[in-house]
């Protein structure tokens, strides 16, 4: 086998999951190195700066690959959310749909579940998540508003779901 055209769909699906895991592992290792060098507050600040740019790049690539038009509203956003890298690793769900909003919840988050198994506190990702999800949604359609329902370090995060976001237009 010399190129990806010779790979079976099953092998390519497995590789896609591996790519997502590798990306997530790199993201975590980068963060841990920044935290060790500069402390948690500075590492979160740097992570926020990176996510501010990455989330736009990811959204634009998803839009191009899956023919999601600019200004495609909540329908475009719902479609795009399921093509994010970590969508292949986490369990996520859309709930409470109305004509002008929906909630997106992360029922199982690979990062937070691992921390929970190791009896570590949940990673306080809310400030980064606000930048990430707001930027992703606004790239799909600038009219979309993003509200955090809960996200670590919120007290109830991890009970019913780890993080939740309401998108409205």
C-alpha positions as CSV (number, residue, x, y, z in Angstrom):
1,X,0.0,0.0,0.0
2,X,1.6,3.2,-1.1
3,X,-1.2,5.7,-0.8
4,X,-4.5,6.3,1.0
5,X,-6.6,5.3,-2.1
6,X,-5.6,1.7,-1.4
7,X,-6.8,1.8,2.2
8,X,-10.1,0.1,3.2
9,X,-12.9,2.3,4.5
10,X,-12.6,0.5,7.9
11,X,-8.8,1.2,8.1
12,X,-9.4,4.8,7.2
13,X,-12.1,5.2,9.8
14,X,-9.7,3.7,12.4
15,X,-7.0,6.1,11.3
16,X,-9.3,9.0,11.6
17,X,-10.0,8.1,15.2
18,X,-6.2,7.7,15.8
19,X,-5.6,11.1,14.2
20,X,-8.1,12.7,16.5
21,X,-6.6,10.9,19.6
22,X,-3.1,12.0,18.5
23,X,-4.2,15.6,18.1
24,X,-5.9,15.6,21.5
25,X,-2.7,14.0,23.1
26,X,-0.6,16.7,21.5
27,X,-2.9,19.4,22.7
28,X,-2.8,18.0,26.3
29,X,1.0,17.5,26.3
30,X,1.5,21.1,25.0
31,X,-0.8,22.4,27.7
32,X,1.0,20.4,30.4
33,X,4.4,21.7,29.2
34,X,3.1,25.3,29.2
35,X,1.6,24.8,32.7
36,X,4.8,23.4,34.1
37,X,6.9,26.2,32.6
38,X,4.5,29.2,33.3
39,X,1.8,28.1,35.7
40,X,-1.9,27.2,35.2
41,X,-3.1,30.8,34.6
42,X,-0.6,31.6,31.9
43,X,-1.1,28.2,30.3
44,X,-4.8,28.9,30.0
45,X,-4.1,32.3,28.6
46,X,-1.9,30.8,25.9
47,X,-4.4,28.0,25.3
48,X,-7.1,30.6,24.8
49,X,-5.0,32.4,22.2
50,X,-4.4,29.2,20.3
51,X,-8.1,28.2,20.4
52,X,-9.2,31.6,19.2
53,X,-7.4,31.0,15.9
54,X,-7.7,27.2,15.7
55,X,-11.5,27.1,16.1
56,X,-11.9,29.5,13.1
57,X,-9.5,27.4,10.9
58,X,-11.4,24.2,11.9
59,X,-14.8,25.7,11.2
60,X,-13.7,27.0,7.8
61,X,-12.2,23.7,6.8
62,X,-15.4,21.8,7.9
63,X,-17.5,24.3,6.0
64,X,-15.5,23.8,2.8
65,X,-15.3,20.0,3.1
66,X,-19.0,19.5,3.9
67,X,-20.5,22.3,1.7
68,X,-21.8,24.3,4.7
69,X,-22.6,27.8,3.4
70,X,-21.6,31.0,5.2
71,X,-24.4,32.4,7.2
72,X,-26.1,29.0,7.3
73,X,-27.6,29.6,10.7
74,X,-28.2,27.0,13.4
75,X,-28.7,24.2,10.8
76,X,-25.2,24.9,9.5
77,X,-23.8,25.0,13.0
78,X,-25.5,21.7,14.0
79,X,-24.0,20.0,11.0
80,X,-20.5,21.4,11.6
81,X,-20.4,20.5,15.2
82,X,-20.5,16.8,14.3
83,X,-17.4,17.1,12.1
84,X,-15.1,18.6,14.7
85,X,-12.0,16.5,15.5
86,X,-13.1,15.6,19.0
87,X,-16.6,14.6,17.8
88,X,-14.9,11.3,16.9
89,X,-13.8,10.8,20.5
90,X,-16.5,12.4,22.7
91,X,-20.2,11.7,23.2
92,X,-22.1,14.8,22.3
93,X,-25.8,15.6,21.9
94,X,-28.1,18.3,20.7
95,X,-31.1,19.0,23.0
96,X,-33.9,21.5,23.5
97,X,-34.2,22.5,19.9
98,X,-36.5,25.5,19.2
99,X,-37.0,27.6,16.1
100,X,-34.2,29.9,17.1
101,X,-31.9,27.9,19.5
102,X,-30.5,24.6,20.6
103,X,-28.3,23.2,23.4
104,X,-25.2,21.3,22.6
105,X,-23.9,19.1,25.5
106,X,-20.8,17.0,25.9
107,X,-22.0,14.0,27.7
108,X,-18.6,12.3,27.8
109,X,-15.4,14.2,27.3
110,X,-12.3,12.1,26.8
111,X,-10.1,14.6,28.7
112,X,-12.5,15.1,31.7
113,X,-13.4,11.4,31.9
114,X,-9.7,10.5,32.1
115,X,-9.2,13.1,34.9
116,X,-12.2,11.7,36.8
117,X,-10.9,8.1,36.5
118,X,-7.5,9.3,37.9
119,X,-9.4,11.1,40.7
120,X,-8.1,14.4,39.6
121,X,-10.2,17.6,39.6
122,X,-11.9,18.4,36.3
123,X,-9.9,20.7,34.1
124,X,-11.2,24.2,34.3
125,X,-11.8,24.7,30.6
126,X,-14.8,27.2,30.7
127,X,-12.8,30.3,29.8
128,X,-11.2,28.5,26.8
129,X,-14.5,26.9,25.9
130,X,-16.3,30.3,25.7
131,X,-13.7,31.5,23.2
132,X,-13.7,28.2,21.3
133,X,-17.4,27.7,20.9
134,X,-18.2,31.4,20.3
135,X,-15.5,31.6,17.6
136,X,-16.7,28.4,15.9
137,X,-20.3,29.4,15.9
138,X,-19.5,33.0,14.6
139,X,-17.4,31.5,11.8
140,X,-20.4,29.5,10.6
141,X,-22.8,32.5,11.0
142,X,-21.9,35.8,12.8
143,X,-25.5,36.2,13.9
144,X,-25.2,33.2,16.3
145,X,-25.0,33.9,20.0
146,X,-23.3,31.5,22.3
147,X,-24.1,31.0,26.0
148,X,-22.4,28.6,28.4
149,X,-24.9,26.4,30.3
150,X,-22.1,24.8,32.4
151,X,-18.5,23.9,32.0
152,X,-15.7,23.0,34.5
153,X,-15.0,24.5,37.0
154,X,-18.8,25.0,37.4
155,X,-20.1,22.9,40.4
156,X,-22.5,20.6,38.4
157,X,-20.1,19.9,35.5
158,X,-19.7,16.2,35.1
159,X,-22.9,15.2,36.7
160,X,-25.3,15.0,33.8
161,X,-22.8,16.3,31.2
162,X,-19.4,18.0,31.2
163,X,-20.1,21.1,29.3
164,X,-23.2,22.6,27.6
165,X,-23.7,25.4,25.2
166,X,-26.8,27.2,24.0
167,X,-26.7,28.6,20.5
168,X,-29.3,31.0,19.4
169,X,-30.0,33.4,16.5
